Amino acid sequence: MNDYTFREVMQYVSENDVKFIRLAFCDIFGTQKNISIMPRELSRAFEEGISFDASSIRGFMNIDQSDLLLFPDPTTLSILPWRPSQGRVVRFFCDIKYPNGTPFEGDGRQVLRQAQKDLKQLGYSAKIGTECEFYLLKQDEDGLPTKIPHDTASYLDIAPLDKGENVRRQICLTLEEMNLRPEASHHETGPGQNEIDFAYDSAVASADNLVTFRGVVKTLASVNGLYASFMPKLFRDHPGNGLHINLSLFQHGENVFRSSGEEHSPVAESFIMGILTRCYEISAFLNPLVNSYERLGSYEAPHYITWSHQNRSQLIRIPASHGINQRMELRSPDPCANPYLAFTLLIRAGMEGIERGLKLCDPCNMNLYDVPASMVREYDSLPNTLIEAIRAAENSDFVKRALPQKIIDAYLSAKTSEWNRYSDASDKSSMIDSLYFHSY
């Protein structure tokens, strides 16, 4: 993103007919919220912050201590291209603070920024790129979403089978207008399923980009008379939506993952092993819905805690790439995760692996979707349900070290409530739709 300063922001707003300014932030579940202010209020926003009722944001504050303040980050200035060109609308991501000026511990963006700083103290920096899948669905005559896919195309199909081509084009061009960098887009395996991949960026910028992306996809789908769904498992007999997280480490400008053949640096191996070691405990944050666990274990979504080169049935794979593009790819997360918390946990798990000098376990080179159960008994698996993932997080000393207790308590309490509603429902499929379909 453009590295604007306060002075440049004020000049840009005055010279570009900006009439509305959105101050954006995320709740602890990664759902974007915003307040719109007029340009004359922008200087006050930078200097004093703009207050909002934090008791009305699930997981933030109680009604007797309800005020928090938004401070825009000038480096995140971005025009919203779908809004009118006259009387333009721009958006900033914001830091959240208490009235006394101290950072709010429920602000995932600042939690991730601190993880980024701690990694730098260790001598490294992380680059993250995401591959995000979503379904485009038809709407009914009242404009309400259905579960009818926009097309019947499959992996890498082209028009006319692929009816999402123009929508993806609009999405990518819009993202570029917002100074984001989509790298590739294509039709995915499921009918109406699409994928757009992002270029590498810093952890905080990549999380900002993913939040922006989800909003752009939802908006442009609606403009085209469609509904975009990021739900992890929308159809029983078709692939779920994954969020593949590509991660590289850099030291003195050099990619630590760079290797010759299948030999990796000890640091890269320790980083990978740190994530493998903690992945079970952090699954509630990587796979946050009841519906998330219906996706794992089929259609190239992993179930076992294993790694390999290229093999897409593994939790972590090392793609066939060279030089600066060498990386690890984590395949279990889904697009409903809060990226700020997810990236924080992955960075801190990898850091722990480096600090402890963990030795990477042997790769698993089998197709884990097509082998007898007797051959995979030696491998640990990811949680089978959301409640199992919640219990793992509750009992994890690592999670307690990695995230503020306020976030942990509020997040896991809300997720337990979701599980209980699902568990008590006689019609579980309808309950999942009630909980998630219109939200994700």
C-alpha positions in Angstrom: 0.0 0.0 0.0 1.1 3.6 -0.5 3.1 4.9 2.5 1.1 8.1 3.0 2.0 10.6 5.8 -0.5 12.6 7.7 0.2 15.8 5.7 0.0 13.9 2.4 -3.4 12.4 3.4 -4.9 15.8 4.3 -3.6 17.1 0.9 -5.0 14.1 -1.0 -8.4 14.5 0.6 -8.7 18.2 -0.2 -7.5 17.8 -3.8 -9.5 14.7 -4.8 -13.1 15.6 -4.0 -13.2 13.2 -1.0 -16.5 13.7 0.8 -16.7 10.6 3.0 -14.0 8.8 5.0 -14.6 5.3 6.3 -12.7 4.4 9.5 -12.4 0.6 9.3 -11.5 -1.9 12.0 -12.3 -5.6 12.7 -14.0 -7.3 15.7 -12.2 -10.2 17.3 -13.8 -12.6 14.7 -12.3 -10.7 11.8 -15.6 -9.0 10.7 -15.0 -5.6 9.2 -16.8 -2.6 10.9 -16.6 1.0 10.1 -17.7 4.6 10.9 -18.0 7.2 8.2 -16.8 10.8 9.0 -16.7 14.0 6.9 -13.4 15.4 5.7 -13.5 18.2 8.3 -13.3 15.6 11.0 -10.2 13.8 9.7 -7.6 16.0 11.5 -9.4 15.3 14.8 -9.4 11.6 14.0 -5.6 11.6 13.7 -5.1 13.8 16.7 -7.8 12.7 19.2 -9.4 9.6 17.7 -13.1 9.0 16.9 -15.1 7.3 19.6 -17.6 4.5 19.2 -19.8 2.3 21.4 -17.5 -0.7 22.0 -20.2 -2.4 24.1 -22.2 -3.0 20.9 -19.3 -4.9 19.3 -19.4 -8.5 20.3 -16.4 -9.4 22.4 -15.1 -5.8 23.0 -16.4 -4.0 26.1 -19.2 -4.0 28.6 -21.9 -1.3 28.7 -20.4 0.3 31.8 -17.0 0.8 30.0 -18.2 1.3 26.4 -16.0 4.0 24.9 -13.1 3.2 22.6 -11.4 5.4 20.0 -10.4 4.8 16.4 -7.1 6.3 15.1 -6.6 6.0 11.3 -3.4 4.5 10.0 -2.3 7.0 7.2 -0.4 4.2 5.4 -3.7 2.4 4.6 -5.5 5.2 2.7 -7.4 3.7 -0.2 -10.2 4.9 -2.5 -13.4 2.7 -2.7 -13.6 2.5 -6.6 -17.2 1.3 -6.6 -18.4 4.5 -4.9 -19.1 7.6 -7.0 -16.2 9.4 -8.6 -17.7 12.7 -7.6 -17.8 13.0 -3.8 -15.4 10.2 -3.4 -15.2 7.7 -0.5 -11.9 6.6 1.0 -11.1 4.1 3.7 -8.4 3.8 6.4 -7.8 0.9 8.7 -7.5 2.1 12.3 -5.8 1.3 15.5 -8.1 1.0 18.5 -7.2 2.7 21.8 -8.7 3.4 25.2 -9.7 7.0 26.1 -6.4 7.3 28.0 -4.4 6.5 24.9 -3.3 2.9 25.7 -3.8 0.3 23.0 -7.0 -1.8 23.2 -5.9 -5.4 23.8 -8.8 -6.7 21.7 -7.4 -5.1 18.6 -6.0 -7.9 16.5 -4.2 -5.6 14.2 -2.0 -4.3 17.0 -1.5 -7.9 18.3 -0.2 -8.9 14.9 2.0 -5.8 14.7 3.6 -6.8 18.0 4.3 -10.3 16.7 5.9 -8.8 13.6 8.1 -6.6 15.8 9.1 -9.6 18.0 10.0 -11.6 14.9 12.2 -8.7 13.8 13.9 -8.8 17.2 14.7 -12.4 16.5 16.4 -11.3 13.3 13.7 -12.2 10.7 10.8 -10.8 8.8 7.8 -12.7 7.5 6.1 -12.4 4.1 2.6 -13.8 3.7 0.5 -14.3 0.6 -3.0 -15.8 0.6 -5.0 -17.9 -1.8 -8.7 -17.4 -1.0 -11.6 -19.4 -2.4 -15.3 -18.4 -2.6 -18.5 -19.5 -4.3 -20.6 -17.2 -6.5 -24.3 -18.0 -6.0 -27.5 -16.9 -7.7 -30.0 -14.6 -5.9 -33.8 -15.1 -6.0 -36.3 -12.5 -7.4 -36.2 -10.7 -4.0 -32.4 -10.3 -4.1 -31.9 -12.9 -1.4 -29.1 -15.5 -1.7 -29.8 -19.0 -2.8 -27.5 -22.0 -2.8 -27.6 -22.3 -6.6 -24.1 -21.9 -8.1 -23.6 -19.2 -10.7 -22.2 -21.8 -13.1 -21.4 -25.5 -13.5 -17.7 -25.0 -14.5 -14.8 -26.8 -12.9 -11.1 -26.2 -12.3 -9.5 -23.7 -14.7 -12.4 -23.8 -17.1 -12.9 -20.8 -19.4 -16.0 -19.0 -20.7 -18.7 -19.7 -21.5 -18.6 -22.5 -18.9 -16.9 -20.2 -16.5 -19.4 -17.5 -15.8 -17.4 -15.9 -13.1 -14.7 -14.6 -15.4 -16.0 -11.0 -15.6 -16.7 -10.8 -11.9 -13.2 -11.9 -11.1 -11.8 -9.4 -13.6 -13.8 -6.6 -11.9 -12.6 -7.8 -8.5 -8.9 -7.8 -9.6 -9.1 -4.4 -11.3 -10.8 -2.9 -8.3 -8.2 -4.3 -5.9 -5.5 -2.8 -8.1 -7.2 0.6 -8.0 -7.0 0.2 -4.2 -3.3 -0.4 -4.4 -3.5 -4.1 -3.6 -1.7 -6.7 -5.7 -3.7 -9.7 -6.8 -1.4 -12.2 -8.6 -3.7 -14.7 -10.2 -7.4 -15.7 -10.5 -9.2 -18.7 -11.9 -12.2 -20.9 -11.6 -11.9 -23.5 -8.9 -13.0 -27.1 -8.8 -16.6 -26.6 -7.5 -19.5 -25.3 -9.5 -19.5 -21.5 -9.1 -16.3 -21.7 -7.1 -13.5 -19.1 -7.7 -10.0 -18.3 -6.3 -7.9 -15.2 -6.3 -4.3 -15.2 -5.1 -2.4 -12.3 -3.5 1.3 -11.3 -3.9 3.5 -11.4 -0.8 3.4 -8.6 1.7 4.2 -8.0 5.4 1.9 -9.8 7.9 -0.1 -6.7 8.8 -0.5 -5.6 5.2 -1.5 -9.1 4.1 -4.2 -9.3 6.9 -5.5 -5.8 5.8 -5.5 -7.0 2.2 -7.5 -10.1 3.0 -10.1 -8.2 5.0 -10.4 -5.7 2.1 -10.6 -8.5 -0.4 -13.5 -10.2 1.4 -15.4 -6.9 1.3 -14.7 -6.2 -2.3 -15.8 -9.7 -3.4 -19.1 -9.4 -1.4 -19.7 -5.9 -2.9 -19.0 -6.7 -6.5 -20.9 -10.0 -6.4 -23.9 -8.0 -5.2 -23.4 -5.4 -7.9 -23.6 -8.2 -10.4 -26.8 -9.7 -8.9 -24.9 -12.5 -7.2 -24.1 -13.6 -3.6 -20.5 -14.5 -2.7 -20.1 -17.1 0.1 -16.8 -17.8 2.0 -18.4 -20.5 4.1 -15.9 -23.3 4.6 -18.3 -26.2 3.5 -21.2 -24.9 1.5 -22.0 -28.2 -0.4 -21.6 -31.7 0.9 -20.6 -33.1 -2.5 -18.3 -30.3 -3.7 -15.0 -28.8 -2.4 -15.1 -26.4 0.5 -13.5 -23.0 0.6 -9.9 -22.9 1.8 -7.6 -20.0 2.7 -4.1 -21.3 1.8 -1.5 -19.3 3.6 1.9 -19.0 1.9 4.7 -17.9 4.2 8.3 -17.1 3.8 11.0 -15.9 6.2 13.7 -13.3 5.3 16.9 -12.6 7.0 19.1 -9.7 5.7 17.0 -9.7 2.5 17.5 -13.4 1.8 14.7 -15.9 1.7 15.4 -18.4 4.5 13.3 -21.0 2.7 15.5 -20.9 -0.3 17.0 -24.3 -0.9 18.7 -26.6 -3.4 16.7 -29.7 -4.3 14.8 -30.8 -1.2 17.3 -29.5 1.4 16.0 -26.7 3.6 17.8 -24.4 6.0 17.7 -25.5 9.6 15.9 -22.3 10.5 13.1 -22.9 7.9 12.7 -26.5 9.2 12.4 -25.3 12.8 9.9 -22.7 11.7 7.8 -25.3 9.9 8.0 -27.7 12.9 6.9 -25.0 15.3 3.7 -24.6 13.3 3.2 -28.3 13.0 3.6 -28.7 16.7 1.0 -26.0 17.6 -1.5 -26.4 14.7 -3.9 -28.6 16.7 -4.0 -26.1 19.6 -4.7 -23.1 17.3 -7.3 -24.7 15.0 -10.2 -22.8 16.7 -8.6 -19.6 15.3 -7.7 -21.0 11.8 -11.0 -22.9 11.4 -13.5 -20.8 13.4 -16.9 -22.2 12.5 -18.8 -25.4 13.3 -19.0 -25.7 9.5 -15.2 -25.5 9.2 -14.7 -29.1 10.3 -17.0 -30.5 7.7 -14.4 -29.3 5.1 -11.3 -31.0 6.6 -10.3 -34.4 5.3 -11.6 -34.3 1.8 -11.2 -32.4 -1.5 -7.6 -31.5 -0.8 -8.4 -30.1 2.6 -6.0 -31.8 5.1 -6.9 -33.7 8.2 -3.5 -35.1 9.4 -0.7 -33.0 10.9 1.9 -33.8 8.2 4.1 -32.1 5.6 5.6 -32.9 2.3 6.8 -31.5 -1.0 4.1 -30.6 -3.5 1.7 -33.1 -2.1 -1.7 -31.4 -1.7 -3.1 -34.0 0.8 -0.7 -32.6 3.5 -1.3 -29.9 6.1 1.9 -28.2 5.0 3.4 -28.5 1.6 6.5 -27.0 0.1 5.5 -25.9 -3.4 7.6 -26.5 -6.5 9.1 -22.9 -6.7 12.5 -21.4 -6.9 14.5 -18.6 -5.4 12.7 -15.8 -3.7 9.3 -17.6 -4.2 10.3 -20.6 -2.1 7.9 -20.9 0.8 5.7 -23.1 2.9 1.9 -23.4 2.3 -0.5 -24.1 5.2 -3.6 -25.7 3.8 -6.0 -26.1 6.7 -7.3 -22.5 7.3 -10.5 -21.3 5.8 -11.6 -17.8 4.7 -13.7 -17.2 7.8 -10.6 -16.9 10.1 -9.7 -13.6 11.6 -6.4 -13.0 9.6 -4.8 -10.9 12.3 -5.2 -13.6 14.9 -4.3 -16.4 12.5 -1.1 -14.8 11.3 -0.1 -13.9 14.8 -0.4 -17.5 16.0 1.5 -18.8 13.0 4.3 -16.4 13.4 4.6 -17.0 17.1 4.5 -20.8 16.6 7.2 -20.6 14.0 9.3 -18.3 16.3 8.9 -20.8 19.0 10.2 -23.5 16.7 13.3 -21.4 15.9 14.0 -20.5 19.5 13.7 -24.2 20.6 15.7 -25.4 17.6 13.0 -28.0 16.7 13.9 -30.7 14.2 11.5 -31.2 11.4 9.8 -34.6 11.3 10.1 -36.8 8.3 7.8 -35.9 5.3 4.7 -37.9 4.5 4.7 -38.7 0.8 1.5 -40.7 0.6 -1.9 -39.5 -0.8 -3.7 -39.4 2.5 -7.1 -39.3 0.9 -6.5 -42.7 -0.7 -4.8 -44.9 1.9 -6.2 -47.4 4.4 -6.7 -46.1 8.0 -4.1 -48.5 9.3 -1.4 -46.6 7.4 -2.2 -43.2 8.9 -2.6 -44.2 12.6 0.9 -43.0 13.4 0.0 -39.4 12.4 -1.7 -36.9 14.7 -4.8 -35.2 13.3 -6.5 -31.9 13.5 -9.6 -31.5 15.6 -12.7 -33.2 14.3 -15.2 -30.6 15.7 -15.2 -27.0 16.8 -15.7 -28.0 20.4 -12.6 -30.2 20.3 -10.7 -27.2 18.8 -12.1 -24.9 21.6 -11.0 -27.3 24.3 -7.5 -27.6 22.8 -7.2 -23.8 22.7 -8.5 -23.5 26.3 -5.8 -25.9 27.5 -3.0 -24.4 25.5 -0.2 -22.5 27.3 1.0 -21.5 23.9 -2.3 -19.7 23.0 -2.1 -18.0 26.4 1.3 -16.7 25.6 0.5 -15.7 22.0 -2.7 -13.8 22.5 -4.1 -11.3 25.1 -6.3 -13.1 27.6 -9.2 -10.7 26.8 -9.3 -12.0 23.2 -9.0 -15.6 24.2 -11.8 -15.4 26.7 -14.2 -13.5 24.5 -13.5 -15.5 21.4 -13.7 -18.9 22.9 -16.8 -18.0 24.9 -18.6 -16.9 21.7 -17.4 -20.0 19.8 -18.7 -22.3 22.6 -22.1 -20.5 22.4 -22.1 -21.2 18.6 -21.3 -24.9 19.3 -24.0 -25.2 21.9 -26.7 -23.7 19.6 -25.6 -26.2 16.9 -25.5 -29.1 19.3 -28.9 -28.4 20.7 -30.6 -27.9 17.3 -32.8 -30.7 16.0 -32.2 -29.5 12.4 -28.4 -29.0 12.4 -28.2 -28.0 8.7 -30.6 -25.2 9.2 -28.8 -24.1 12.3 -25.5 -23.8 10.4 -27.2 -21.7 7.8 -28.8 -19.5 10.5 -25.4 -19.1 12.2 -23.2 -18.5 9.2 -24.7 -18.3 5.7 -25.7 -14.7 5.7 -22.6 -13.6 7.7 -19.9 -15.3 5.7 
